[in-house]
Amino acid sequence: MRNALKIQIWTALIAVLLVEYLQLRSRVGWSLSWVVALLRQQLFVYRDSWR
């Protein structure tokens, strides 16, 4: 039980750091909530890898 909680905390911290990194690298100056919304939307979009 403790190990599962630690894994969830570390996963959340890594995800937040990655999103903040994307926000900093963005040339548009998007807010953190906008970056998260964009990622959430794009995760479920089908993309053909062969095109």
NORSULRA-V25285 format. One record per backbone hydrogen bond with DSSP energy under -0.5 kcal/mol. NH is the residue of the N-H (numbers start at 1). CO is the residue of the C=O. If there is no record, write none. Layout:
[[NH/CO] [NH/CO]]
This chain:
[[5/1] [6/2] [7/3] [8/4] [9/5] [10/6] [11/7] [12/8] [13/9] [14/10] [15/11] [16/12] [17/13] [18/14] [19/15] [20/16] [21/17] [22/18] [23/19] [24/20] [25/21] [26/22] [35/31] [36/32] [37/33] [38/34] [39/35] [40/36] [41/37] [42/38] [43/39] [44/41] [45/42] [46/44] [49/47] [51/48]]
